[in-house]
């Protein structure tokens, strides 16, 4: 019986393979072959494998139902990228200042100037400050001049001109302009300290130089300014909404140079080692402070044309990171005008040095 069944079923089981291999030789193509038991079994086997694969992808997930029963839920089939976890939003990055770039500094609250303001308010009629205010001095302002300086700041080199004019009506004009800077190899280098145009305007009074307006300009436009309002007894600013008391002998960031020379020219005996000269100095950004210069020593420095000059070296110490340390060398033979000036910022040790290259009296 087994041999009979094999003899009957054998040709039928082999028919599909012969049809595929013999296509073109007169045999029936596989697409038109009749469905046999073997082909049916192959189809069932393929469907079983597909169901098993789908079951592996859509694995049942047990879930608790009310009453403690367990119910099975099939996960919804979706493309792979839809099954990826959704990224969580990243936290906002902290703002970190760039290396070497300082954070903006608040104008210093100078206790000495604050006490001077109280002294002016509590003083005798006429607003004469008491001993708490900075001292005032006799002065002998220089005649009109033009100072030309060679300037170096790090690898950058440039030039600057300070122009002082005294008019017949007692008013003055003081300007500082910086020219282009270049590196050691002639490559242009920006020198921010000399880019602006500084202007101080005012009068001469019993305390010496009396500024009325100090302005910093860029590209021909004023950017910042300090106004010395003597009628109101305050210093106000074009921008910052703050004021400082206006005390006698107060200067701006440019006029202090002429005021210091005027004090020593009027009384050369003040140029003694250890002696001090103090004055209120106001910037254009709302800052102000009490600048005290201490006489260090007399030294020989190189003057215009290379000739040696005797000069008094004075030092003004810094009070905070953004406040410059000031060193100045004043030559008695040149109306005590500065032969050298060096400004150093404590926060990074960066210095700007000016050396006198020419002096002209128009």
C-alpha positions in Angstrom: 0.0 0.0 0.0 2.8 2.4 0.8 4.5 1.7 -2.5 1.2 2.4 -4.3 0.7 5.7 -2.6 4.2 6.8 -3.4 3.8 5.8 -7.0 0.6 7.9 -7.2 1.7 11.0 -5.3 5.3 11.2 -6.5 4.7 12.9 -9.9 2.3 15.4 -8.4 4.8 16.5 -5.7 7.6 17.1 -8.2 5.5 18.9 -10.8 6.1 22.5 -9.6 9.9 22.1 -9.6 9.9 20.7 -13.1 7.7 23.5 -14.3 10.1 26.1 -13.0 13.3 24.5 -14.3 11.8 23.5 -17.6 10.0 26.8 -18.5 10.6 27.4 -22.2 10.9 23.8 -23.1 7.1 23.3 -23.5 6.4 22.8 -19.8 3.7 24.9 -17.9 5.0 28.1 -16.2 5.0 28.1 -12.4 2.4 30.9 -12.3 -0.1 28.7 -14.1 0.7 25.4 -12.2 -2.3 23.8 -10.4 -2.3 24.0 -6.6 -1.1 20.8 -5.2 -0.8 19.5 -1.6 2.8 20.4 -1.5 2.2 24.0 -2.6 -0.6 24.3 -0.1 1.6 23.1 2.7 4.3 25.6 1.6 1.7 28.5 1.7 0.6 27.5 5.1 4.2 27.3 6.3 4.9 30.8 5.0 1.8 32.2 6.7 2.8 30.6 10.0 6.3 32.2 9.8 4.7 35.6 9.0 2.3 35.3 12.0 5.2 34.3 14.2 7.2 37.3 13.1 4.3 39.7 13.7 3.8 38.2 17.1 7.5 38.9 17.9 7.0 42.5 16.9 3.6 43.0 18.5 4.4 41.3 21.8 1.4 41.2 24.1 1.7 43.6 27.0 -0.1 42.5 30.2 -2.1 45.3 31.8 -4.0 45.3 35.0 -7.8 45.5 34.6 -10.3 46.5 37.2 -11.0 43.8 39.7 -7.5 42.4 39.6 -8.0 40.7 36.2 -5.2 40.8 33.7 -5.9 41.8 30.2 -3.6 41.6 27.2 -3.3 44.5 24.8 -1.3 44.3 21.5 0.9 47.3 20.9 0.0 49.2 17.7 2.3 48.4 14.9 4.2 51.6 13.6 7.3 52.4 11.6 10.6 52.2 13.5 11.2 56.0 13.5 7.8 56.5 15.2 8.8 54.0 17.9 12.0 55.9 18.7 11.7 57.8 22.1 11.0 61.5 21.7 14.0 63.5 22.8 13.6 65.6 25.9 14.2 69.4 25.4 17.8 70.4 26.2 18.2 72.8 29.1 19.1 76.4 28.1 22.8 77.0 28.0 24.3 79.3 30.6 25.7 82.6 29.4 29.5 82.3 29.9 31.5 85.4 29.2 34.3 85.1 26.6 37.8 84.7 28.0 39.6 87.9 28.4 36.4 90.0 28.1 35.4 91.4 31.4 31.9 91.7 32.6 30.4 95.2 32.6 31.5 97.1 35.7 29.2 99.2 37.9 30.4 102.7 38.5 32.2 102.7 41.8 30.6 104.3 44.9 33.5 106.3 46.2 33.1 106.9 49.9 35.4 109.9 49.9 33.2 111.7 47.3 30.1 110.7 49.2 31.5 112.3 52.4 32.5 115.3 50.3 28.9 115.7 49.2 27.7 115.6 52.8 30.4 118.2 53.7 29.2 120.5 51.0 25.6 120.1 52.1 26.4 120.8 55.7 29.1 123.4 55.1 28.8 127.2 55.7 26.7 129.4 53.3 28.0 129.4 49.8 28.7 125.7 49.7 32.3 125.9 50.8 33.4 122.3 51.4 34.9 121.3 54.7 38.0 119.2 55.3 36.2 116.0 54.1 36.2 117.3 50.5 39.3 116.9 48.3 41.7 119.8 48.8 42.1 122.7 46.3 45.3 124.2 45.1 46.8 127.3 43.6 47.3 126.8 39.9 49.3 128.3 37.0 47.8 126.9 33.8 50.2 126.5 30.8 49.9 128.5 27.6 48.3 127.0 24.5 50.3 123.9 23.3 50.2 120.8 21.1 51.6 117.6 22.6 52.5 114.7 20.3 53.0 111.2 21.7 54.1 107.8 20.4 51.8 105.3 21.9 52.2 101.6 22.5 49.6 99.1 23.8 50.8 95.5 23.7 52.0 94.8 20.1 50.1 97.8 18.7 51.8 101.2 18.1 50.2 104.5 17.2 50.2 108.2 17.8 48.2 110.7 19.8 47.9 114.4 20.0 46.7 116.5 22.9 45.7 120.0 22.0 45.2 122.8 24.6 43.8 126.2 23.7 43.2 129.1 26.1 41.0 131.9 24.8 41.0 135.6 25.8 37.6 135.2 27.5 39.1 132.7 29.9 37.5 129.7 28.3 39.5 126.6 27.2 39.3 123.8 24.7 41.2 120.5 25.4 41.2 117.6 22.8 42.9 114.3 22.4 42.9 112.4 19.1 44.5 109.1 18.3 45.8 108.1 14.9 45.9 104.7 13.3 47.9 102.0 14.9 50.0 99.3 13.4 51.7 96.1 14.6 55.4 95.5 14.7 55.3 94.1 11.1 53.1 96.9 9.8 49.9 94.9 10.1 47.0 97.1 11.2 46.0 96.5 14.8 43.0 98.1 16.5 43.9 100.3 19.5 40.5 100.8 21.2 41.9 103.3 23.7 42.9 105.7 21.0 39.9 105.3 18.7 37.6 107.9 20.4 38.0 111.6 20.2 38.0 113.1 23.7 36.9 116.7 24.2 36.9 118.8 27.4 35.5 122.3 27.4 35.2 124.8 30.3 36.7 127.8 32.0 39.5 128.7 34.4 38.6 129.6 38.0 40.2 130.0 41.4 40.7 126.2 41.6 42.3 125.9 38.2 40.8 124.0 35.3 37.0 124.0 35.6 35.4 121.6 33.1 31.8 122.2 31.9 31.4 119.3 29.5 33.5 116.2 28.8 32.5 114.2 25.7 33.7 111.0 24.0 33.0 110.9 20.3 33.3 108.1 17.6 33.0 108.8 13.9 32.1 112.4 14.6 29.2 111.7 16.9 29.2 112.1 20.7 28.6 108.8 22.4 29.0 109.6 26.1 29.3 112.9 28.0 29.6 114.3 31.5 28.1 117.7 32.4 29.6 119.7 35.2 26.6 121.7 36.3 28.1 124.4 38.5 24.7 126.1 39.0 23.3 123.0 40.5 26.5 121.7 42.2 26.3 118.3 40.5 27.8 116.3 37.7 25.2 114.6 35.4 25.7 112.3 32.4 24.2 111.9 28.9 23.0 108.3 29.5 23.4 107.0 33.1 20.7 108.4 35.3 23.0 109.2 38.2 24.7 112.3 39.6 27.8 113.1 41.6 28.4 116.2 43.8 30.6 118.8 42.1 33.4 119.7 44.4 36.1 122.3 43.9 38.9 121.3 41.6 37.0 118.4 40.1 38.4 117.2 36.7 37.5 114.9 33.9 39.5 112.0 32.4 41.4 114.4 30.2 41.7 117.7 32.0 43.5 116.1 35.0 46.7 116.2 33.0 46.6 119.9 32.7 45.4 120.4 36.2 48.2 118.4 37.7 50.8 120.3 35.7 49.2 123.6 36.8 49.4 122.7 40.5 53.1 121.9 40.3 53.9 124.9 38.1 52.2 127.2 40.6 54.1 125.6 43.6 57.2 123.5 42.5 57.8 122.7 46.2 54.9 120.3 46.1 57.1 118.0 44.0 58.8 116.4 47.0 59.1 112.7 47.5 56.0 111.4 49.4 53.9 114.5 48.8 50.4 114.0 47.5 48.0 115.8 45.2 44.3 114.8 45.2 41.4 115.6 42.9 38.0 114.3 42.0 38.1 112.8 38.4 34.9 112.0 36.5 34.5 109.8 33.4 31.9 110.0 30.7 30.1 106.7 31.6 28.8 107.7 35.0 32.0 106.9 36.9 33.9 109.1 39.4 36.6 108.7 41.9 39.1 110.4 44.1 42.5 110.3 42.4 45.5 110.8 44.7 48.9 111.2 43.1 52.0 110.5 45.2 55.3 111.9 44.2 57.8 109.0 43.9 61.2 110.4 42.8 62.9 112.6 40.2 64.4 110.6 37.3 66.0 111.2 33.9 63.8 110.3 31.0 64.1 110.6 27.2 62.5 113.7 25.9 61.6 114.8 22.3 64.5 114.3 20.0 66.2 111.9 22.4 67.6 114.5 24.8 67.4 113.6 28.5 65.0 115.5 30.7 64.6 115.6 34.5 61.0 114.6 35.4 59.1 113.9 38.6 57.5 110.5 38.7 54.0 110.4 40.3 51.9 107.3 40.9 48.1 107.0 41.4 47.1 103.6 42.6 44.0 101.8 41.4 41.0 101.2 43.6 39.3 98.3 41.8 39.7 96.0 38.8 38.4 98.4 36.2 40.0 101.5 37.6 43.4 102.3 35.9 46.6 102.7 37.8 48.3 105.9 36.5 52.0 106.7 36.3 53.0 110.1 35.0 56.4 111.8 34.5 56.2 115.6 34.7 59.1 117.7 33.3 59.7 121.1 35.2 61.4 122.5 32.1 58.2 121.9 30.1 55.7 123.6 32.4 55.4 120.3 34.3 53.7 118.8 31.3 53.9 115.0 31.0 56.8 113.5 29.2 55.5 110.0 29.7 52.1 108.5 30.8 51.3 104.9 31.6 47.8 103.5 32.3 47.5 100.0 33.6 44.3 98.0 34.2 44.6 95.7 37.2 42.1 93.1 35.9 44.5 92.0 33.1 47.7 93.9 33.5 47.2 95.6 30.1 49.2 98.9 29.8 49.0 101.8 27.4 52.1 104.0 27.4 52.5 107.4 25.8 55.9 108.9 25.2 56.3 112.6 24.2 57.7 113.0 20.7 57.1 116.7 20.1 55.9 119.8 22.0 54.8 122.9 20.2 53.7 126.3 21.6 51.6 128.1 18.9 
